[in-house]
Amino acid sequence: YCELFLNGSYKGIYVLMEKIKRDNNRVDIAKLNPEDITGDELTGGYIIKVDKPYDVGWQVNVNPPSGFDQAYFQYHYPEEDEIVPDQEAYIQNFIFNVESTLVSSNFADTVNGYAKYLNVNSFVYHFLIQEFTKCLDSYRFSFYMHKKKDSDGGKLFAGPIWDFDLAFGNYG
């Protein structure tokens, strides 16, 4: 929070924050260009989010466990108007493989289970922070993930952590 004074006149208290973006000092993933449609170049440099279905996105066609809704995934980087069809197909297929593995009977397999696709530590830390803060939006909205290139490990990472306006009991 910060107080804003404009030309010596007090204008109130505002929230100062940055947007989530790809950058060496923010979300450190490869830059993905429109011509990156094959090989290792296609495999990374994505930021996606799970959020309310008001932006262009997709749902994965798997049956989640009882009591869970299907997540609505959206493009954050590249943005929906910049991502090309080959990149859309790649990241959607990757997320389908992740989701399919999570609902499969061999989800915990050490070779072909969830750890094949996910940076497990990042998800553990993300879940711990969400639970500690009692964030009302946890897991359903404003849930960001990023994927690195295969040559950089190729895993999906949870984060960056975002959106705590409805956390620490700040709702109701």
N, C-alpha and C positions, 0 to 999 in steps of 0.2 A: 504494500500500500504506500502511496505517496500523496503528499498535499501539493496541489497545483496552485501556483500564483502566476498570473499572467499580467504583465505590465504593472506589477505591484498590487493587483487586485486578487483576493483569495477566490478560487473557483471550486474548491471542494477536495474531497479525497477520492483518488482514483486507484485502480489496479494497474500496475505496470508489469508487462510480461512480454515475452517473445513468442512467436509462433513456432511450431515444430517444423524444422526444415533440415534438409540434407546439407551438411557442412562438416569439415574436418573437426570443428570444435563443438558440434552439436550431435546430430545423428551421423556418425562416421561410416557412411556407406559410399560405394562407388557412384559416380555420376552416370545416369542412364540416359543415353541419347536416343532419338527416334530411329537411328540407323542400327542400333544394337538389337538385332533380331535373331542372331544365331550364336551358337557356341557359348563360351564362358561369359561373354559380354551380356547375353540375355539373362543370365541366371541371378543377377543381383543388382542391388541399388533400388530396392522397393521399400516404401513405407506404406503400410496399409492400416486401416483401423476398423474396428467393430463399432458401429454407431447406429443411430436411428436411421431408418430408410428414407432420408430426404435428399441424398446425393446419389449419383450414379454408382451402382455397385452390384453385388451379386450375393446369392445364398448358395451354400454348398448343398448338394442333393444327397445328404446322408441322414439317417434317422438318429437324432441325438437320444441319449438315455432319457427315460421317463422323467418328466418334470423340468426338462431343459428345452428352451426355444432354440430354433436355428439362428445362428449369428448372421447378421447382415454386414458383409465386408465392403469396404469402400477404398478407392484409390486416394492416397494422399500425395505420394511422390512416385512416379510422375503423376501430375494431376490428371483428372479425368479427361480434360480436353487436350492433353499432351501425350498420354500413353497410346501406343500404337497397338493394333490388333494382336500381333505376335506376342507382345509383352503382356497384354491382357490374358491371352490364352495360357502363357507360361505361368504367371502368378496364380491364376485361378486353378490350374491343374495342380500346382504345388500345394495350395491350400486344401484342395480336394484330397490329395494324398495324406496330408496331415490329419484332417478331420476323419477320413476313412480309417486311418491307423488308430486314432483315439477311440473309436467305437468298435474296433475289431477285438477278437478274443486274444490276439497276441500283442496288444498295445504295449505291454511291458517287456517284450522281447529285447534282449540286449543288442541285437544286430538290426532287426527290422521294425522295432517298436518306435515309440514317440521320440526317443533320443536320436534317432537317425535324422530327424527333421528339426528338432528344437534345441536351442541352447537352454538346457534344463535349468542351470543356475539363474538365468535371467527371469525365467518364469517363476521359479521359487521365490526370488526376491520380490518380484512384482506382486505375487499373491500375498506374501507376508505384509507388504506395505499396504495393500488394499484392505486386508483384514484388520491390521493395527489401526488404520485411520477410520474404519467403519464407513468407507466410501459407498454411498448409496448407488452410485452409477457403476460400481465395480463389475468388470467382465462383460457388461451389456452395452455400455456406451462409453465413448471416448477411450477405448482400449486400443492403443497403438502397438504395432509390431513392425519390425524391419527385417529384411532379408539381405544377407551378404551374398556376394558371388561365390560360386562353387570353389573357385581358386582361393577364396578367403574363408573356407570352411563351409559355406553354403547353408548355414543354419538360419532358422527363424528366431529372432530375439524378441522378447517382450519388452515394450518400452519404446519411447520414453514414457515415464510415468506422467500422467496429465489429468487435469480436471478434478480438483478437490473442493469445489464450491459446495458440494453436498457431502462433506466428510466431517469427522470429529463431532458428530451430533448436530451439525449445522443444517437441519432440515426439520420439517414438522410443522 
